[in-house]
């Protein structure tokens, strides 16, 4: 996988799980739990792996679905949380 497109794909996976993407560029995706804005994390690509700003490896490029699910869990987002688009219509 092209590492320049990996963060964009990951950002879409975060959004689909209800996380709010607050910043995304070619290197890093920053996300926030919309239910608790103090819970945030930045994820970047390093040697083919997604790594948090704290140095935790979340997954490999190519496994954006699993990586997004793990970060949603770490940011305490309920698994039945609606997507951002659904939540904004309420």
Residue frames as qw, qx, qy, qz and C-alpha x, y, z in Angstrom:
[[0.000, 0.889, 0.459, 0.000, 0.00, 0.00, 0.00],
 [0.335, 0.570, -0.035, 0.749, 1.15, 3.51, -0.78],
 [0.414, -0.391, -0.553, 0.608, 1.96, 5.11, 2.56],
 [0.014, 0.005, -0.018, -1.000, 0.80, 8.52, 1.33],
 [0.507, -0.274, -0.436, -0.691, -2.77, 7.26, 0.88],
 [0.477, -0.213, -0.818, 0.242, -2.84, 5.14, 4.04],
 [0.044, -0.208, -0.496, 0.842, -3.72, 8.05, 6.39],
 [0.418, 0.047, -0.208, -0.883, -6.61, 9.10, 4.13],
 [0.608, -0.140, -0.730, -0.279, -8.01, 5.56, 4.14],
 [0.371, -0.204, -0.743, 0.519, -7.57, 5.37, 7.90],
 [0.146, 0.079, 0.216, -0.962, -9.37, 8.71, 8.38],
 [0.577, -0.081, -0.430, -0.689, -12.40, 7.31, 6.53],
 [0.598, -0.179, -0.778, 0.076, -12.38, 4.23, 8.75],
 [0.165, -0.135, -0.562, 0.799, -12.28, 6.45, 11.85],
 [0.363, 0.018, -0.048, -0.930, -15.25, 8.45, 10.59],
 [0.625, -0.112, -0.631, -0.446, -17.22, 5.28, 9.86],
 [0.529, -0.238, -0.749, 0.320, -16.80, 4.25, 13.50],
 [0.307, -0.862, -0.391, -0.100, -18.09, 7.57, 14.83],
 [0.557, -0.437, -0.053, 0.704, -14.77, 9.20, 15.68],
 [0.233, 0.959, 0.105, -0.121, -14.33, 12.83, 14.72],
 [0.733, 0.169, 0.105, 0.651, -11.31, 13.48, 12.50],
 [0.160, -0.925, -0.139, 0.315, -9.92, 16.83, 13.63],
 [0.086, 0.811, -0.459, -0.352, -6.84, 16.91, 11.42],
 [0.887, 0.116, 0.412, 0.171, -5.54, 14.75, 8.60],
 [0.226, 0.819, -0.407, -0.335, -2.51, 15.24, 6.38],
 [0.730, 0.443, -0.509, -0.106, -0.09, 13.03, 4.48],
 [0.329, 0.355, -0.784, 0.388, 1.59, 11.80, 7.66],
 [0.021, -0.082, -0.784, 0.615, -0.84, 11.93, 10.59],
 [0.388, -0.513, -0.543, -0.540, -4.53, 11.60, 11.39],
 [0.015, -0.073, 0.617, -0.783, -5.78, 13.21, 14.61],
 [0.435, -0.422, -0.674, -0.422, -9.09, 12.03, 16.01],
 [0.204, -0.207, 0.500, -0.816, -11.38, 12.77, 18.92],
 [0.077, -0.393, -0.911, 0.097, -14.16, 10.93, 20.72],
 [0.142, -0.456, -0.281, -0.832, -17.21, 13.14, 19.99],
 [0.620, -0.619, -0.454, -0.164, -18.81, 12.02, 23.27],
 [0.615, -0.714, -0.007, 0.334, -15.78, 13.16, 25.28],
 [0.497, 0.842, -0.097, 0.187, -13.65, 15.75, 23.42],
 [0.313, -0.806, 0.500, -0.038, -10.81, 15.40, 25.93],
 [0.782, -0.119, 0.593, 0.153, -10.10, 11.93, 24.50],
 [0.537, 0.788, -0.201, -0.223, -7.94, 12.52, 21.45],
 [0.749, -0.279, 0.495, 0.340, -5.13, 10.73, 19.65],
 [0.392, 0.750, -0.377, -0.376, -2.85, 11.26, 16.69],
 [0.868, -0.016, 0.482, 0.120, -1.89, 8.29, 14.52],
 [0.262, 0.767, -0.448, -0.377, 0.91, 8.25, 11.99],
 [0.964, 0.255, -0.069, 0.017, 2.61, 5.73, 9.71],
 [0.177, -0.771, 0.611, 0.029, 6.05, 4.44, 10.65],
 [0.036, -0.352, 0.921, 0.163, 7.74, 1.59, 8.77],
 [0.412, -0.105, -0.779, -0.461, 4.41, 0.25, 7.50],
 [0.327, -0.423, -0.795, 0.286, 2.70, 0.37, 10.88],
 [0.225, -0.766, -0.207, -0.566, 0.15, 2.74, 12.40],
 [0.525, -0.143, -0.538, 0.644, 1.59, 4.22, 15.58],
 [0.236, -0.900, -0.362, -0.051, -0.01, 6.59, 18.11],
 [0.145, 0.838, -0.256, 0.460, 1.72, 9.72, 19.35],
 [0.633, -0.630, 0.389, -0.223, 2.43, 7.73, 22.56],
 [0.067, 0.534, -0.832, -0.133, 4.29, 5.09, 20.56],
 [0.634, 0.061, 0.724, -0.267, 1.66, 2.35, 20.63],
 [0.102, 0.145, -0.779, -0.602, 1.43, 0.26, 17.49],
 [0.611, 0.205, 0.354, -0.678, -2.21, -0.11, 16.44],
 [0.831, 0.335, 0.440, -0.053, -1.81, -2.17, 13.28],
 [0.468, -0.142, 0.551, 0.676, -0.21, -2.46, 9.88],
 [0.351, 0.426, -0.230, -0.801, -0.97, -0.44, 6.79],
 [0.380, 0.036, -0.822, -0.423, -3.49, -2.47, 4.87],
 [0.342, -0.422, -0.825, 0.153, -5.45, -3.25, 8.03],
 [0.079, -0.289, 0.065, -0.952, -7.21, 0.10, 8.40],
 [0.644, -0.440, -0.403, -0.479, -10.43, -1.55, 9.58],
 [0.777, -0.331, -0.458, 0.277, -8.77, -3.30, 12.51],
 [0.397, 0.086, -0.244, 0.881, -6.63, -0.28, 13.32],
 [0.262, -0.401, -0.111, -0.871, -9.67, 2.02, 13.45],
 [0.740, -0.456, -0.426, -0.250, -11.56, -0.44, 15.64],
 [0.696, -0.193, -0.431, 0.541, -8.65, -0.66, 18.10],
 [0.177, 0.161, -0.162, 0.957, -8.36, 3.11, 18.37],
 [0.480, -0.467, -0.281, -0.687, -12.13, 3.50, 18.83],
 [0.785, -0.403, -0.463, 0.086, -11.83, 1.05, 21.73],
 [0.560, -0.069, -0.319, 0.761, -8.87, 2.92, 23.24],
 [0.040, -0.214, 0.014, -0.976, -10.76, 6.22, 23.01],
 [0.151, 0.247, 0.791, -0.539, -13.71, 4.63, 24.84],
 [0.453, 0.139, -0.271, -0.838, -16.15, 5.03, 21.97],
 [0.683, 0.069, 0.627, -0.368, -19.08, 2.64, 22.43],
 [0.263, -0.055, 0.847, 0.459, -19.19, -0.01, 19.72],
 [0.209, 0.622, 0.746, 0.116, -22.82, 0.86, 18.99],
 [0.066, -0.624, -0.071, 0.775, -22.05, 4.58, 18.63],
 [0.594, 0.728, 0.341, -0.036, -23.61, 6.14, 15.52],
 [0.622, 0.251, 0.194, 0.716, -21.43, 7.45, 12.76],
 [0.183, -0.311, -0.109, 0.926, -20.56, 11.14, 12.78],
 [0.155, -0.153, -0.495, -0.841, -22.95, 11.84, 9.90],
 [0.430, -0.514, -0.717, -0.192, -25.86, 10.26, 11.75],
 [0.415, -0.498, -0.481, 0.590, -25.02, 12.04, 14.98],
 [0.124, -0.144, 0.066, 0.979, -24.88, 15.46, 13.30],
 [0.260, -0.327, -0.585, -0.695, -28.44, 15.04, 11.98],
 [0.397, -0.514, -0.735, 0.194, -29.92, 14.65, 15.47]]
